[in-house]
């Protein structure tokens, strides 16, 4: 286990700056998720931590020690990549043992570590199989096991579930969280999937264009986004945004409010609601119904999540209430306003 500190990390390729002065602290044993759209710099930042990229300026500290000049092999980090990168001609056991053998560890010590990791990951009955004989989830567990046997200070995950189908992603999310609870290890995890971030992280770091937009616990970001970017990125379906000028019969808003935000699950169908929504499409999900439509003369897109099943269909018009307790107010620059 280890602490991690990033002190004003800048990374430039040629004339293009990818990371713009990233500052971040990760506590011992914390599970931190970097999330953001493609191209925001999250994987580059992970590679800087691992030592696979050198920062143009700034300092990386692990357990309080600057490691900029320390090679990737000696930083005490273990990475799990999107591709499993398993040797197809080797057994599960040999794949997990390979790095330790190259490091010259004694055979008995290697066997103890591999057997322990295999048991932890429920791979102990599969040690003699080849990767082609495994499911996608099992292969990803082998890749994680290869990291565990190294007993690293930091586990670094770079979109490890992207190649799995939806059902496997759900189960693997739970397995990685369970693994974190057992190992009590410090983990940094990169994903573009905000659902993964919300369900797995102790702390989320939202990145956009190489800058940190907000850092906090999942529900902190969900309930108190600092700007419209975070508000729109965290939460599924995304938050609705309406220009204040298009709304009537609303309580007094904070001074400077230009945009009102409300999450689809907080808007309500009500006969006296101040908003008229023209329904374009209805997704019947069984336990909930997702209404897609538009409001106002500008035909601003609007979505609602309704509990249970509904008789509402495409072409219907419904009145929508916007509970004041669930409204988010943003200024002209998209920054959150408070009362």
C-alpha positions as CSV (number, residue, x, y, z in Angstrom):
1,X,0.0,0.0,0.0
2,X,1.2,3.5,-0.7
3,X,0.2,7.2,-0.9
4,X,0.5,9.1,-4.2
5,X,1.0,12.8,-4.8
6,X,0.9,14.6,-8.1
7,X,2.4,18.1,-7.9
8,X,1.6,20.3,-10.9
9,X,2.1,17.6,-13.5
10,X,2.4,19.0,-17.1
11,X,2.9,16.8,-20.1
12,X,3.6,18.1,-23.6
13,X,4.0,16.2,-26.8
14,X,5.7,18.4,-29.5
15,X,3.7,21.7,-29.3
16,X,0.6,20.1,-27.8
17,X,0.0,20.2,-24.0
18,X,-1.9,17.1,-22.9
19,X,-1.8,17.6,-19.1
20,X,-2.1,21.1,-17.7
21,X,-0.7,21.2,-14.2
22,X,-2.5,18.3,-12.4
23,X,-2.4,18.4,-8.6
24,X,-3.8,15.4,-6.8
25,X,-3.4,13.4,-3.5
26,X,-4.3,9.7,-3.1
27,X,-4.5,8.3,0.4
28,X,-3.1,4.9,1.4
29,X,-5.6,2.2,0.5
30,X,-7.8,4.5,-1.5
31,X,-9.6,3.5,-4.7
32,X,-9.4,6.5,-7.1
33,X,-11.0,6.6,-10.5
34,X,-10.0,8.9,-13.3
35,X,-13.0,9.5,-15.6
36,X,-13.6,11.7,-18.6
37,X,-14.3,11.7,-22.3
38,X,-11.8,10.2,-24.8
39,X,-8.8,12.5,-25.2
40,X,-9.0,14.1,-21.8
41,X,-5.6,12.8,-20.7
42,X,-6.6,10.2,-18.2
43,X,-4.5,7.4,-19.7
44,X,-1.5,9.7,-20.2
45,X,-1.7,10.7,-16.5
46,X,-1.8,7.0,-15.5
47,X,1.3,6.3,-17.6
48,X,3.1,9.3,-16.0
49,X,2.3,7.7,-12.6
50,X,3.6,4.3,-13.8
51,X,6.8,5.8,-15.2
52,X,5.9,4.9,-18.8
53,X,5.8,8.6,-19.7
54,X,8.0,11.3,-18.2
55,X,6.3,14.5,-17.2
56,X,7.4,17.7,-18.9
57,X,7.3,19.4,-15.5
58,X,6.0,18.6,-12.0
59,X,6.7,15.9,-9.5
60,X,5.3,12.4,-8.9
61,X,5.7,11.2,-5.3
62,X,5.0,7.7,-4.0
63,X,5.0,7.3,-0.2
64,X,6.4,10.9,-0.1
65,X,9.4,10.1,-2.3
66,X,9.9,11.8,-5.7
67,X,10.0,9.1,-8.3
68,X,10.5,11.1,-11.5
69,X,14.0,9.7,-12.0
70,X,12.9,6.1,-10.9
71,X,12.3,3.7,-13.8
72,X,8.9,2.1,-14.3
73,X,10.3,-1.3,-13.2
74,X,11.4,0.0,-9.8
75,X,8.5,2.2,-8.8
76,X,6.5,-0.6,-7.2
77,X,3.5,-0.1,-9.6
78,X,1.7,-2.9,-11.4
79,X,-0.5,-2.1,-14.4
80,X,-3.5,-4.0,-15.7
81,X,-4.3,-2.9,-19.3
82,X,-7.4,-3.0,-21.5
83,X,-5.8,-5.8,-23.5
84,X,-5.1,-8.9,-21.4
85,X,-1.6,-9.3,-23.0
86,X,-1.4,-12.9,-21.9
87,X,1.1,-15.3,-23.5
88,X,-1.2,-17.7,-25.5
89,X,1.3,-20.6,-25.3
90,X,1.6,-20.5,-21.5
91,X,-0.7,-21.8,-18.9
92,X,-2.4,-19.6,-16.4
93,X,0.2,-20.5,-13.8
94,X,3.1,-19.7,-16.1
95,X,1.5,-16.4,-17.2
96,X,1.2,-15.3,-13.5
97,X,4.7,-16.6,-12.6
98,X,6.5,-15.2,-15.7
99,X,7.4,-11.8,-14.2
100,X,8.7,-13.3,-11.0
101,X,10.8,-15.8,-12.8
102,X,12.4,-13.0,-14.8
103,X,13.1,-11.2,-11.6
104,X,15.0,-14.3,-10.3
105,X,12.7,-15.1,-7.3
106,X,13.1,-18.5,-5.8
107,X,10.7,-21.2,-7.2
108,X,9.1,-22.0,-3.9
109,X,8.4,-18.3,-3.3
110,X,6.9,-17.9,-6.8
111,X,4.7,-20.9,-6.2
112,X,3.4,-19.6,-2.9
113,X,2.5,-16.2,-4.5
114,X,0.9,-17.7,-7.6
115,X,-1.2,-20.1,-5.5
116,X,-2.3,-17.4,-3.1
117,X,-3.3,-15.0,-5.9
118,X,-5.1,-17.8,-7.8
119,X,-7.1,-18.7,-4.8
120,X,-8.0,-15.0,-4.2
121,X,-9.2,-14.7,-7.8
122,X,-10.9,-18.1,-7.9
123,X,-8.5,-19.3,-10.6
124,X,-7.0,-22.2,-8.5
125,X,-8.8,-24.8,-10.6
126,X,-7.7,-23.2,-13.9
127,X,-4.0,-22.9,-13.4
128,X,-3.1,-25.5,-16.1
129,X,-5.4,-24.0,-18.8
130,X,-4.2,-21.9,-21.7
131,X,-5.8,-18.4,-22.2
132,X,-7.8,-19.7,-25.2
133,X,-9.6,-22.0,-22.8
134,X,-10.8,-19.1,-20.6
135,X,-13.7,-16.7,-20.8
136,X,-13.0,-13.0,-21.1
137,X,-13.6,-12.4,-17.4
138,X,-11.3,-15.2,-16.5
139,X,-8.5,-13.8,-18.7
140,X,-8.9,-10.4,-17.1
141,X,-8.6,-12.1,-13.6
142,X,-5.3,-13.7,-14.8
143,X,-4.1,-10.3,-15.8
144,X,-5.0,-9.0,-12.4
145,X,-3.3,-12.0,-10.8
146,X,-0.1,-11.3,-12.7
147,X,-0.2,-7.8,-11.0
148,X,-1.0,-9.2,-7.5
149,X,1.9,-11.6,-7.4
150,X,4.3,-8.6,-7.7
151,X,3.0,-7.3,-4.4
152,X,3.0,-3.7,-5.7
153,X,2.6,-0.5,-3.8
154,X,0.1,0.8,-6.4
155,X,-2.3,-1.0,-8.7
156,X,-2.9,0.9,-11.9
157,X,-5.9,-0.1,-14.1
158,X,-6.2,1.3,-17.6
159,X,-9.8,0.7,-18.8
160,X,-9.5,-3.0,-17.9
161,X,-13.2,-3.9,-18.6
162,X,-13.6,-2.2,-22.0
163,X,-13.3,-5.5,-23.9
164,X,-15.9,-7.3,-21.9
165,X,-19.6,-7.6,-22.6
166,X,-22.1,-5.7,-20.4
167,X,-22.9,-8.6,-18.1
168,X,-19.3,-9.4,-17.5
169,X,-18.5,-5.8,-16.9
170,X,-21.0,-5.7,-14.1
171,X,-19.6,-8.8,-12.4
172,X,-16.0,-7.7,-12.9
173,X,-16.7,-4.4,-11.3
174,X,-17.9,-6.2,-8.2
175,X,-14.9,-8.5,-8.2
176,X,-12.4,-5.7,-8.4
177,X,-14.2,-3.8,-5.6
178,X,-14.1,-7.1,-3.5
179,X,-10.4,-7.5,-4.4
180,X,-9.7,-3.9,-3.2
181,X,-11.5,-4.6,0.1
182,X,-9.5,-7.8,0.7
183,X,-6.1,-6.4,-0.3
184,X,-6.7,-2.9,1.2
185,X,-4.4,-1.7,-1.6
186,X,-4.1,1.7,-3.2
187,X,-5.7,1.5,-6.6
188,X,-5.9,4.1,-9.5
189,X,-8.4,3.2,-12.2
190,X,-9.0,4.8,-15.6
191,X,-12.3,4.6,-17.4
192,X,-14.5,6.7,-19.7
193,X,-17.6,5.0,-18.2
194,X,-19.2,7.1,-15.5
195,X,-21.2,4.1,-14.2
196,X,-17.9,2.3,-13.4
197,X,-16.6,5.5,-11.7
198,X,-19.8,5.9,-9.6
199,X,-20.0,2.2,-8.5
200,X,-16.3,1.5,-7.8
201,X,-14.6,4.7,-6.6
202,X,-13.9,6.0,-3.1
203,X,-12.8,9.2,-4.9
204,X,-13.5,10.3,-8.5
205,X,-11.3,12.6,-10.5
206,X,-13.2,14.2,-13.4
207,X,-10.8,15.3,-16.3
208,X,-11.5,17.4,-19.3
209,X,-8.9,18.5,-21.9
210,X,-6.0,17.7,-19.5
211,X,-7.4,19.6,-16.5
212,X,-9.1,18.4,-13.3
213,X,-12.7,19.7,-13.2
214,X,-13.6,18.2,-9.9
215,X,-12.4,15.7,-7.3
216,X,-14.7,14.1,-4.7
217,X,-16.7,11.1,-3.5
218,X,-19.2,9.8,-6.1
219,X,-22.3,11.2,-4.5
220,X,-20.6,14.5,-3.8
221,X,-20.1,14.9,-7.6
222,X,-23.6,13.7,-8.3
223,X,-25.3,16.0,-5.8
224,X,-23.0,19.0,-6.0
225,X,-21.3,19.2,-9.4
226,X,-19.1,22.3,-9.7
227,X,-20.1,23.1,-13.3
228,X,-22.3,22.0,-16.2
229,X,-19.6,19.7,-17.6
230,X,-19.4,17.6,-14.4
231,X,-23.2,17.7,-14.0
232,X,-23.7,16.4,-17.5
233,X,-21.0,13.8,-17.3
234,X,-21.8,12.2,-14.0
235,X,-25.2,10.6,-13.9
236,X,-27.0,8.4,-16.4
237,X,-29.1,9.6,-18.1
238,X,-27.3,12.9,-18.1
239,X,-28.7,16.0,-16.4
240,X,-31.2,18.2,-18.3
241,X,-30.2,21.8,-18.9
242,X,-32.7,24.6,-19.5
243,X,-32.1,28.3,-20.1
244,X,-33.7,30.3,-17.3
245,X,-35.3,32.6,-19.8
246,X,-37.5,29.7,-21.1
247,X,-39.0,28.9,-17.7
248,X,-41.8,30.5,-15.7
249,X,-43.4,30.0,-12.3
250,X,-40.1,29.1,-10.7
251,X,-39.0,30.3,-7.2
252,X,-36.3,33.0,-7.0
253,X,-33.0,31.7,-8.2
254,X,-29.5,32.8,-7.0
255,X,-28.3,36.0,-8.6
256,X,-26.5,35.4,-11.9
257,X,-28.4,32.2,-12.8
258,X,-28.5,31.6,-16.5
259,X,-29.1,27.8,-16.7
260,X,-31.2,25.5,-14.7
261,X,-30.2,21.8,-14.4
262,X,-32.4,18.9,-13.2
263,X,-31.7,15.2,-13.3
264,X,-34.2,13.1,-15.3
265,X,-35.1,11.0,-12.2
266,X,-36.0,14.2,-10.3
267,X,-38.4,15.8,-12.8
268,X,-42.0,14.8,-12.2
269,X,-45.2,14.5,-14.3
270,X,-47.8,16.8,-12.7
271,X,-51.0,18.3,-14.0
272,X,-50.0,21.8,-12.9
273,X,-46.3,21.5,-13.8
274,X,-44.8,24.7,-15.3
275,X,-43.1,22.8,-18.2
276,X,-44.7,21.2,-21.3
277,X,-42.8,18.3,-22.7
278,X,-43.5,16.9,-26.1
279,X,-42.6,13.2,-26.0
280,X,-40.6,11.9,-28.9
281,X,-39.7,8.4,-27.7
282,X,-40.4,6.1,-24.7
283,X,-38.1,3.4,-23.5
284,X,-40.0,0.8,-21.4
285,X,-37.4,-0.8,-19.1
286,X,-39.8,-2.7,-16.9
287,X,-38.9,-1.2,-13.5
288,X,-38.6,2.3,-15.0
289,X,-39.7,4.2,-18.1
290,X,-37.4,6.6,-19.9
291,X,-39.1,9.5,-21.7
292,X,-37.2,11.4,-24.4
293,X,-38.6,14.6,-25.7
294,X,-38.2,18.4,-26.0
295,X,-39.5,21.5,-24.3
296,X,-40.1,25.1,-25.2
297,X,-40.0,27.0,-28.5
298,X,-36.3,26.2,-28.8
299,X,-37.2,22.5,-28.6
300,X,-34.6,21.9,-25.9
301,X,-33.9,18.2,-25.4
302,X,-35.4,16.8,-22.2
303,X,-35.5,13.4,-20.5
304,X,-37.4,11.9,-17.6
305,X,-37.1,8.7,-15.7
306,X,-40.5,7.5,-14.4
307,X,-40.9,4.8,-11.8
308,X,-42.6,1.6,-13.2
309,X,-44.3,1.3,-16.5
310,X,-46.3,4.0,-18.3
311,X,-49.1,4.5,-20.9
312,X,-47.3,7.6,-22.3
313,X,-46.4,7.2,-25.9
314,X,-44.6,9.1,-28.6
315,X,-46.5,12.2,-29.6
316,X,-48.0,12.8,-26.2
317,X,-47.5,16.1,-24.4
318,X,-47.1,16.0,-20.6
319,X,-46.8,18.7,-17.9
320,X,-43.6,18.5,-15.9
321,X,-42.9,19.8,-12.4
322,X,-39.3,20.8,-11.4
323,X,-39.0,20.3,-7.6
324,X,-37.0,23.2,-6.2
325,X,-35.0,21.0,-3.9
326,X,-33.5,19.2,-6.9
327,X,-32.7,22.2,-9.1
328,X,-29.1,23.1,-9.9
329,X,-28.3,26.7,-10.9
330,X,-25.4,27.7,-13.2
331,X,-24.0,31.0,-14.3
332,X,-23.1,32.2,-17.8
333,X,-19.8,30.4,-17.6
334,X,-21.5,27.1,-16.5
335,X,-20.3,27.4,-12.9
336,X,-22.5,26.2,-10.1
337,X,-24.3,28.8,-8.0
338,X,-25.5,28.4,-4.5
339,X,-28.1,30.3,-2.4
